[in-house]
Amino acid sequence: MNAEIQAIGLDIGTSKVRCVVGEPSDKGKMNIIGFGEADSRGLRRGIVTGAESVSESVRKAVGEAERVSGLDIQSAVVNLSGEHFRGENKNGVVAVAGAGREITEDDVERAIESASAMQLPAGWEIVNRLPQEFIIDGQDGITEPIGMTGARLESLVHIVIGPSAGRQNLNKAVKRAGLEVERMMLEPLAAAESTLTDDDKEYGCALVNIGAEITSLMIFGRGAVQHTAVFPFGGLHFTKDIAVGLRVSIQEANKIKHLHGCVGSFLMDDDERQEVIEIMPVGRTETRGLTKEILCDIMQPRAVELLQHIAHEVVGTQAQISSGVILTGGGSIARGMVEIAEQVFDAPTRLGYLEQEYFGGLAEQVRGPEWAVGCGLALSSMRSQIREGSNAGKSPTRKVAEWFENFRDKFR
């Protein structure tokens, strides 16, 4: 069975397109056997602005992944992002209709559908239905109600909604590149799949995925998603600040950011602060020097502002984040982001590296936070395929357990 499973994750961002290829290992992990990366074109804030450009970027990233893995990639799980997505917590109530008042899969589905009955803005759709817990005859905290007895079943569901056009256009661009879209998955949900443990989700944490132009927040607690928010800023804002402040091109600013960027001046000693960087201003033929301290003075206020916006959102939810804050995405790897976040959130903070218990193979080469979404998409694909392939011949109890594990996919 394992040899037949190809798990492909395709992370299409504003700055980069990343493709991850995985397969199941004997130890229950996903062995990463291929990966590819290409510059992204034709996408702004998660919205397709040039379908052919997106398709070409996808072809390049997928082609590289095919060369590394030796496989012919036909389909993939694709990320879904955009500044207009928003999450709401809803509840739905149904009467249990089965013989002996035993709750069935159909009852659970009806309860979730009841919670999903909401009026949507024109052109919007429900992107994801993520069950939080169930209440049977007033008894709350139930996560697996199938097989239990009761007269009244209530579902608490986190529902994410967004414009349908964005998803449809991205779907078309991927198909234009010669790939079938297995399904689409919210970006922070994919990042959580690869970087968070069950304990993180149970005790509460805030996952912050900082992309080039969009930053997404997903708060977990009691093993489920409790809150989702999206902010229209990201790593590209640092680049633009550098370009304006130093009067250099965007390309030069991006290079300076990656080579010398730091958002925490307190991390540098006196010698490093005075270290000189050579830059090439726009319209000049000769380089000029500036100190690292000046560069840090440009980047640090933006980092604080970005993280304060997110912290304000977290505080507004009154969520308990005992497991702290996890930073993922390419915008999170600037030196000092973790330390600044710890101060702003007043909570333990870490970079979202791949969880070792989930990955093997070439995982060390793609374990950075910028690969969290792509690896999470591939891992989700592998888990879904294994569940679908092993459903036959399972005991009813095991089928119920696997059905709940697959909730996220089932109610997209």
N, C-alpha and C positions, 0 to 999 in steps of 0.2 A: 504493500500500500504506500509506504513512504516514498518509494522510488517514483511513483506516479504523481506525487504532489509537487507542484511548482508554486511557491509563494512569492508573488511580485508586489512590491510597494512602489508607487510612483508619486513622489512629492513634487508638485509643480508650484514653485514660488515665484515671487517677483524678481528675485536676484538669481536663483539657481533652480535647475531641475535635477532631482536626484532619483535614481532608480536602484532598488535593492532586491536581490534575488536570494531566496532562502529555500531550505528543504528541511524536513523533520530529521532529528537525530534519534539514536536509540535511547538517549537519556531524557527525552521529552523536551529538549531544547530545540531551537531553530538554528541550524548551521547556515551562516551566510556564505554563499558560494559565488556571489558576484555583485558588483555595484558599479554605477556609472554616474557621472556628473557633467552637466553642461550649463553654460550661461543661459539665463532665461530671457526671452524676448516676447513681447506681445501680451504682457499681463500687467495690470495696475491694480493694486489693492485687492487682489483676488479675482478681479474681473477681466475677462478676455477682451483685449482691445485690438488684437490682430491674430485671427485664428491660424493662419498659415505660419506665422512666426512661432506661435506656441507649438504647433505640430512639428516644426523643424527642430526646436529645442528638445522636444520629447524624443524625436528620432535619434538625436545625437546621444542623449543620456542612456536611452534603451540600447542603442547600438554598442556603446561602451560596456554596459552590463552584460550584453550577450557575448562579447568577446572574452570577458573575464570568466563567465560561468560556462561558456560553451553551449548554452541553451538557445532555443528559438522562442522568444517571448511573444505570446499571443494575447494575453490579457493581464490586467493589473487592478489592484485596489488603489483608488486615486484619492488624494486629499481634497477636502472641501473647505474653503475659507472665504472671507469677505467681511468688510467692515459693517455690514448691515445685519448680520446674524445676531439673534438675541434669544435668551433662554427664559422660560417661565415655569414655575412649579404649579401643577394642576392636580386636582383630584377627581376621581370618578367613582360612582357607586352603582352596583348592580345587585339584584336578588339572585341567590344561588338556586338554580333550577333543577339540578341533577337528582337522581334517585338517592334517598337517604341524606340529602343536602351535602353530598361530597363534592368538593370543588374540583372542577376539571380544567383542562387547558382552555377550553372554549369560554368558561367563566372568566378566566384571567384575561383572555383577549378582549372580551366584552368590557371588562372593567377598565382596561387601558384605552380602548376606543372611546369609552365614556369620558375619560379624562381628556382625550384629544379633541373633543367636540368644542371647537372654538372658532370665532369669526376671524378670518385672516384678511389682511390688506390685499387689495387687488394685485395679482401677479406674485403673491407669496405662497409658500407651501411649508408643510411640516417637514423638516429635514431629519430630525431624530426624535424618537420617543425612548427615554431612558428611565425605566422603573426604579423607584427609590425604595419603597416598601409597601406592604399590604396590611390592611386592618380587617380582621374577621370578627364580626359581632362586638366591636369596640376594643378588641385586643390588638394592639399595634406592635410594630417592630418585626413583622413576619416577612421573610424574604422568599420563601418557597411555599406558597399556599396550596399547591396542587396535592390532592389526596387528603387534605384536612376537611373538617366538617364545620359548617356554619350556614346561617341563613342570609347574611349580608356581607358582601365583599366590597371593600373600598380600596382603590389603588391611588398611590401618590406617585406622580410621574413628572420628570423633568423633560419639558418639551422645547426643542430648539426649532425656531422658524427663520426663514430667510427668503429672498427673492428667487423664484424658480429659473429666471432667465440665465443667471450666472452659472448655475449647475448645468443647464442644458447646453450652453455655449462651450463650457469646458469639456463636457462629454463629447460634443461634436469634434472639438479640436483634437482630443485624444484618438477618437476613431479615425480621424483624417490622417493620423500618424501611423495607422495600421494596427491599432490595438483595440481590443474590446474592454470596456469598463466593467470589471467584475461587480463593483459597487463603489460608492463614494463614502468617505468617512471624515468626520470633523477633525480638523488639524490638531487641536489640543487633546482630543480623545485618542488619536493615534500616538501622540507624544507620550501620553499617560500609559498607553499599552506597553511601551518599551522601557519606560524609566521608573515607574512607580511600583511599589510592592503592595500586596494586599493590606499590610499594616498601615501603609501611607494612606490608603483610601479609607480604611476603617477609622483610624484615629483623627483624620482630618488633615488636609494639606491644600495648598494653592499652587497649581501648575501654571506658570507664566511662559508662554511660547512667544519669543520675540523674533518676528520675521523682519524682512526689509522694510515693508510699509505698514504691516498690520501686527499688532500684539494681541494675543488672545489669552483670556484668563478662564480657568476651569477650577472650581472649588469642589473638593471631595470630602465626604464625611459619611460615617456609618456604611461604608462600602459602596456608596453610589455618588453620582454627580448631584451636587446641591445648587450650583450656580454657574452660569456661563456669561461672559461679557467679551466684547471685542472693542479695541481702541485703534483709531486711525493713525498710528505712529509706530516707528520701528527703527531698525539699524540704519536705514537710509538717511534719517534725520541727522545722525552723527556725521555722516559723510557730507551732507549739504552744509552743516554748520562749519565744518573744516574748510570746505571749498570757499565759502563766503568770508570766513575769518582770516584765511591765509591767502585769499585771491588766487586759488589754483583751480584747475579743471576738476570735474567730478571724478575722472579716472585717477588723477594724481591724489585727490583727497581720499579716495577709497584705498589706494596703495599705502598712504601714510597711516590711515586708521588701522589697517591690518598689521603693518610692520611695527608701529610705534605707539599705537593707541593705548591710553590708560585713563580710566574715569575716577581714579582715587589717588590724589596727590600724596596722601599720607602713606602710600605704599612705596614711594620713591625716597631714596636718601638724597643728601645734598648734591653728591656727585652726579647722580642720574638726573636730577632736576635741571642741572646746568649742561647736560649733554646736548650737543648740537645736532640737529637734523638738517640735511640739505634738501631744499624744495625748489621746484621750478614754477614760479608764478606765471599766470597767463599773460601772454604778450611779451615775455622776456626771453632772452637767449642764454642768460646766465642764471645759475642757481643762487639762492641766498640761504642763509642759515637761520634757524630759530631753535630755541631750547625746548626740551620735552615738557618743561613746566608750562610753557605757553600753550602747547597742544592740549595738555591736561586741563588747563583753565577753560578751554573751549568745550571739551567733551563732558566734563564733570557736571556742570549745571543741567545739561540735557538729560544725563542719566538720572539725576535726582528728580527732575521734573517728570520724566516718564514713569519712574517707579512710584512717585507720590500719587499720580493719577490712579494707578492700579491699587495701591494700598488703601486709598480712599474708598474704592469700590469694595475691597475686602472688608473693611471696617463697617461699611454700610449694610453688609449681609449679616453681621454679628456671628459669623462662622467661627468655630473653634478650629484652628489649624495647628494642632499639637505636633504634627510631623513637619511643620514648617513650610517653606517656599522652595519650589523646584523650578529652576530656570532652564528653558530649552530654546532651540532655535539659534540661527547664526548671529543674531544680535546680542545674545547672552554671553558670548565668549570674550568680550572686551575685558581686559585686565581691570580688576577692581569692581566689576558688576556684583559679584557675590557679597563683597564687604559692604558696598553701598546699600544693597537690598536688605542686608541684615539690620542696618541702622534704620532704614526707612520703615520696614515692616515690623521691626522689633521682634523678629522671629528667626529661628535657625534657617539658614538658606544654603542650598547646594546647587551645583550645576547638574543638569539631568543627563548623566552618562547612562549608557545602556546597562540594564540590570544583568549581571553576569549569569544569574540562574536561568535566564531566558535565552541566551545566545551563545553560539559557538562558531567554529569555522573561522571566517575572516573578520569576526566581530571587532577585534582590536583595531582594525584599520578604519572602522566606521563608528567607533564608540562615542565620538564627540556629540555635544548637544545639537549641532546642526544636522545630524543624521537621525535624530530621535523620531521625527515624523515618518520618514521613509521606512525605517526599521519597524516602527509600530504598525504601519500599514501592512507590511509583509508578514509580520507575526500574526496579525489579526486574520489575514488571508489563510495562513497555514492552519490556525486553530479552527477556523470555520470548515475548511476542507476535511480536516481530521474528524470533526464531529459529524459532518454529513456522511462521510465514508464509513463510520463505525456505528451508525445508528441501528442498522439491521442486526437483529439477534441480541440486542441489549435487554436487560431486565427492565420492567416498568419503572423501578426506582431509579436506575441509572439514566433511563431516558428522561425522566423528570429533571434530574440534576443537570444533564447536558442541555435540556431545553432552556433552563434558566441561564446557563452559561452563555447561551447563544441569543439571549434577549436582545442585545444591542443590534445584532444583525437582523433579527426577525422583525423588529418593529421600526425599521428605517422608513 
